[in-house]
Amino acid sequence: MTLYPNDAAIKARLSAVQVVAMTTWAEARAEMIEGEIAVGCVIRNRVLRQQRFGDTWQKVCLAKWQFSCWIPQGGEANYRMLMARCESSLAGTLPWPAQALWIAEGIISGAIEDRVA
């Protein structure tokens, strides 16, 4: 299993909203909206426990072995699909997944209440 070309550069360019959106999208895109929201709530709960998981949305989402979509060992096909989507969205050739962005904005702002605590 190898890293996607430009893996680190792609991850470094993602904003907080983008990284949360793409994590919820890649981890739960086959689920109903509540599944994506649940992933977002898990991310927020980890951000709130900074000493354990990291002190930013990006650190929490991208920490190795926290969300399998960001590493090839967690499932190479899903990882490659996520990285390709991020690369294309950053380049402006594909839109960001709208529902995932809406969820990420709601998670980060607190407009979406916790469903997994």
N, C-alpha and C positions, 0 to 999 in steps of 0.2 A: 504494500500500500504506500502510495506516494502522495505528497502534497500537491494540490492544484497549483498550476503555475500562478505566480503572483499572490499566493495565499496571504502572506503577511501584509503586503501592500493593500490588498483589497480590504482586509479586516481593519487596517489602520485608518482607512478613509470613511468608515461607517460612523454615522452619528448615533447618538443614544437611541433615538426613535427607530432608525434603520436597523440597528443590531437587534433590538427587541422585536421589531416586526418580523425580521427574517428568521429569528429563532422560533417565534410562535408559528410562523408559516412552515418552516422545515420540520418542526417537531410534531405539528398537529394538523397539517393541511388536509388530511383525509378525514378529519373529525368534524363534527358540527361546530358552530361558532363557540359554544361553551367549552369545548376542548382547547381551542386556541386561547380563550380567555383564561382558562386554568393554567396553561403554560405561562402566560403573562403574569398571573398572580404568583406563581412559584418564583419567577424572576424577581418580582418586586420584594417578596419575602426574603430572598437571599440578599438583595441590595440593602435591606433594612438590618441585616445581620453582617455588617461590613467586616468585622474581625474574622469571620469564617470564610466568606465567599468573595470578597472584594468590595471596593468602595465606589465603583461606578457601574453603570449598566453594561458597558462594554466588558469590563473585567469579569463581571458575573457571567455574562453570556458566553464569553470566549475562553473562560478557564477550562483547561484540559479536563476531560471526563465529567464536566457539569452538564453539558448539552451535547449529545452525541453527534448532532448534525454538523458541528464545526470541526470534526476530526475524521479522517478516513477510517480509523479503527472502529468508529461508531456505526459504520455502514457506508462503504465507499460510494455507492450510487447516490445516496441521499446527500452526502457531503459534496460530491461533484455537481449535483443539480443545484444545490444551494450556492456554491461558489460561482457557478456560471450565471445564475440569476442575479447575484449581487454585482458581479462584474458588468453584466449587461445593463442593469438598472443604474449603476454609477455612471456608465458611459452614455446613458440616455437612450439606448436602443430598445429597452423594454421598460414598461412602467413598474414601479414598486407595487406589490400586491395591495390593493386598496383596503381590503378588510383587515389585513395584518397591520397596516399603518394606523388605521382607525383604532384598533385594539391597543397597539403600542402607545399611541398618544393618550388613550384613556387610562392605561396602566400607569404611565409615568406621571400624569397630572393628578391621579387619584380619582378621576371621574368614574372609573370602573372599580366597584367595591370588591374586596377580597372574597373569593369563593373557595379557598383551599386551606385557610388557617386552621 
